[in-house]
Amino acid sequence: MQLYHSHTGLPETARGAAIAIGNFDGVHRGHQALIEAARVAAAGGPVGVLSFAPHPRRYFRPDDPPFLLTPGAVKHRRLEACGVAVHYELPFDAALAAQSAESFIREVLVDGLGARHVVVGFNFTFGHNRAGNAALLEEAGARFGFGVTIVPAQQDEHGMVFSSTAIRQLLDTGNPGDAARLMGSAFEIEGVVEHGDKRGRTIGFPTANVALGETQRPRYGVYAVEASLDGTDWWPGVANIGRRPTVDGLRELFEVHLFDRNDDLYGKALRVRLHHFLRPERKFASFDELKAQIGLDAAEARALLGAGGEAGVADW
């Protein structure tokens, strides 16, 4: 998949696509419906996605806590897996925020990208003060010669609408299973493994400490997880996200204990899929009590993930 951070100076191979527009945070099943509509409209031609970085919410509300379901590289990988040929990730800055809807259509979609067809959701808005909408795109398409598809709200068999907001709410309440149903795959946290205080190895459960960055924080607590370096081999494990109230309660950490592994993971990017929420984090009276509970957590995670063997053999 080709990635471009500008709408100007593009090679001809990057112009003339059927383009789905949106933030695409999560690349969930609703977003996938937009991409599929673009694929149909492309009729064998290139399929593109136009998104923005940083997320407009981060631009307008810079003090918000981390909220991204799919930061940078994660979004790019998921879009590629959906068959997107070209990803236009435009910088969302003061100039773009101030650009009128009409100017965006003419300068970005028509002159810049040479859009052959545009696909948006029914509630899509754009341009300064969100003055542009799907109806304006349809009118502009008739003038400039590009097609427009407006995709209605998409929902699952239970009537739950696919949306990034709904997925965040599910993660906030410790429900990674339903979040995965809306996303179309398990929610992942991807980050570089950093050196920690190595306290876990002293109680038989060494952990890889994964940097969280701008990723949405799920509910603090313990999860049954799988982790991978390359996305092909997935290793079962148990993870805790929170502030470790038994230790100091000061630092937010994501600690992953992998079963039956003895790999040097420092400095490597680790992908961690959250499958089951086991319990909220809590403060224990002693490290012995904490160790006993982690043993129970590991056994429960093994059972849920169908992993056999013994916990506590990895060593970072």
Buried (B, 14 or more C-beta within 10 A) or exposed (E): BBEBEEBEEBEEEBBBBBBBBBBBBBBBBBBBBBBBBBBEBBEEBBBBBBBBBBBBBBBEEEEEEEBBBBBBEBBBBBBBBBBBBBBBBBEBEEEBBEBBBBEBBBBBBBEBBBBBBBBBBEEBBBBBEEEBBBEBBBEBBEEEEBBBBBBEEBBEEEEEEBBBEBBBEBBEEBBBBBBBBBBBEBBBBBBBBBEBEEBBBEBBBBBBBBBBEEBBBBBBBBBBBBBBBEEEEBBBBBBBBBBBEBBEEEEEBBBBBBBBBEBEBEEEBBBBBBBBBBBEBEEBEEEEEBBEBBBEBBEBBBEBBEBEEEBBBBEB
